[in-house]
Amino acid sequence: MKTLQDILDNYKTYKVALDDRFGVRLCKFLTNEQAAQIGFSFKDGYVNTPVPWTEENILKQLQKDVEFGFEKALNQRSISASLMYETVKSWCVVLENGLDTVDYPMYGLLLFKEVAVKYGFDNPIGEDSGSEDKYNE
């Protein structure tokens, strides 16, 4: 697993285009000063108490992101699904699990499925190949 300092030092490689959903989620693990390092800030006067940087805590966030990604992909919400695909891919880089190379086709369903299977998360597409046409009814 990557260290938090490695993420901060190389943040440009993790950043997700448009609204940087990965960065928003990463901020829960950061102090105010660390968040500022990557271009984020909290509301005036708010002092963030970071969630400890552990694999267990990262997997909790990843599970939420995979669930949200499945929801957006299955509803063919292409922009939201694409952003969640990139976010989940960034978490895979952090975890060094090798799944960051899974391609995007089918609104990211293939990546969401691979991550869900690896970590025992809910997998609403089961053994399906991830073809969104099956869900386009």
C-alpha positions as CSV (number, residue, x, y, z in Angstrom):
1,M,0.0,0.0,0.0
2,K,1.2,3.5,-0.8
3,T,2.1,5.8,2.0
4,L,0.1,8.9,2.5
5,Q,3.2,11.0,1.9
6,D,3.7,9.3,-1.5
7,I,0.2,10.3,-2.4
8,L,0.8,13.9,-1.3
9,D,4.1,14.1,-3.2
10,N,2.7,12.7,-6.4
11,Y,-0.9,13.9,-6.2
12,K,-1.2,14.9,-9.8
13,T,-1.1,11.3,-10.8
14,Y,-4.1,10.5,-8.6
15,K,-6.3,13.6,-9.3
16,V,-9.6,12.9,-11.1
17,A,-10.7,15.4,-13.8
18,L,-13.6,17.7,-13.3
19,D,-14.6,17.6,-9.7
20,D,-11.7,15.5,-8.3
21,R,-13.9,13.0,-6.4
22,F,-10.8,11.1,-5.3
23,G,-9.3,14.3,-3.7
24,V,-12.5,15.1,-1.9
25,R,-12.5,11.6,-0.4
26,L,-8.8,11.7,0.3
27,C,-9.3,14.8,2.4
28,K,-11.0,12.8,5.1
29,F,-7.6,11.3,5.8
30,L,-5.7,14.6,5.8
31,T,-4.9,17.4,8.1
32,N,-5.9,20.9,7.0
33,E,-2.2,21.5,6.1
34,Q,-2.0,18.3,4.0
35,A,-5.3,19.2,2.2
36,A,-3.9,22.6,1.3
37,Q,-0.8,20.8,-0.2
38,I,-3.0,19.3,-2.8
39,G,-5.2,22.3,-3.4
40,F,-8.1,21.6,-1.0
41,S,-9.3,23.6,2.0
42,F,-11.9,23.2,4.7
43,K,-14.4,25.9,5.7
44,D,-13.0,28.7,7.8
45,G,-12.2,27.6,11.3
46,Y,-12.9,23.9,10.7
47,V,-10.1,21.7,11.9
48,N,-10.2,18.3,10.3
49,T,-9.5,15.3,12.4
50,P,-8.0,12.8,9.9
51,V,-9.2,9.3,9.7
52,P,-6.1,7.0,10.2
53,W,-4.4,6.0,7.0
54,T,-4.9,2.2,7.3
55,E,-5.9,-0.4,4.7
56,E,-9.0,-1.1,6.7
57,N,-10.2,2.5,6.5
58,I,-9.2,2.9,2.8
59,L,-11.2,-0.3,2.0
60,K,-14.3,1.2,3.8
61,Q,-14.1,4.2,1.5
62,L,-13.4,2.0,-1.5
63,Q,-16.5,0.0,-0.8
64,K,-18.7,3.1,-0.7
65,D,-17.1,4.3,-4.0
66,V,-17.6,0.9,-5.7
67,E,-21.3,0.8,-4.6
68,F,-21.8,4.3,-5.9
69,G,-19.9,3.4,-9.1
70,F,-22.2,0.4,-9.7
71,E,-25.3,2.5,-9.2
72,K,-24.1,5.1,-11.7
73,A,-22.9,2.6,-14.2
74,L,-26.1,0.5,-14.1
75,N,-28.2,3.6,-14.6
76,Q,-25.9,4.6,-17.5
77,R,-24.9,7.9,-16.0
78,S,-21.8,8.2,-18.1
79,I,-20.2,11.2,-16.5
80,S,-20.8,10.1,-13.0
81,A,-19.8,6.5,-13.8
82,S,-16.6,7.7,-15.5
83,L,-15.7,9.9,-12.5
84,M,-16.3,6.9,-10.1
85,Y,-14.3,4.7,-12.4
86,E,-11.3,7.1,-12.1
87,T,-11.8,7.4,-8.4
88,V,-11.9,3.6,-7.8
89,K,-8.9,3.2,-10.1
90,S,-7.0,5.8,-7.9
91,W,-7.8,3.8,-4.8
92,C,-6.5,0.7,-6.6
93,V,-3.2,2.5,-7.2
94,V,-3.1,3.4,-3.5
95,L,-3.7,-0.2,-2.5
96,E,-1.3,-1.5,-5.1
97,N,-3.7,-4.3,-6.0
98,G,-3.1,-4.3,-9.7
99,L,-6.7,-3.6,-10.6
100,D,-5.9,-0.1,-11.8
101,T,-5.3,-1.5,-15.3
102,V,-8.9,-2.8,-15.8
103,D,-10.4,-1.0,-18.8
104,Y,-13.4,1.4,-18.7
105,P,-15.9,-0.3,-21.1
106,M,-19.5,-0.7,-19.9
107,Y,-19.5,2.4,-17.8
108,G,-16.7,1.0,-15.6
109,L,-18.7,-2.1,-14.6
110,L,-15.7,-4.4,-15.2
111,L,-13.6,-2.5,-12.7
112,F,-16.3,-2.3,-10.1
113,K,-17.0,-6.0,-10.5
114,E,-13.3,-6.9,-10.2
115,V,-12.8,-4.8,-7.1
116,A,-16.0,-6.1,-5.5
117,V,-15.0,-9.7,-6.1
118,K,-11.5,-9.1,-4.8
119,Y,-12.6,-7.5,-1.5
120,G,-15.9,-9.3,-1.0
121,F,-18.1,-6.2,-1.6
122,D,-21.6,-6.4,-3.0
123,N,-21.5,-7.3,-6.7
124,P,-24.9,-6.6,-8.2
125,I,-24.0,-8.0,-11.6
126,G,-22.9,-11.4,-10.3
127,E,-21.2,-13.5,-12.9
128,D,-22.2,-11.2,-15.7
129,S,-19.5,-9.9,-18.0
130,G,-20.4,-6.3,-17.2
131,S,-22.4,-5.6,-20.4
132,E,-24.6,-2.6,-19.7
133,D,-27.0,-3.8,-22.5
134,K,-28.3,-6.5,-20.1
135,Y,-29.5,-3.7,-17.8
136,N,-30.8,-1.4,-20.5
137,E,-34.5,-2.3,-20.3
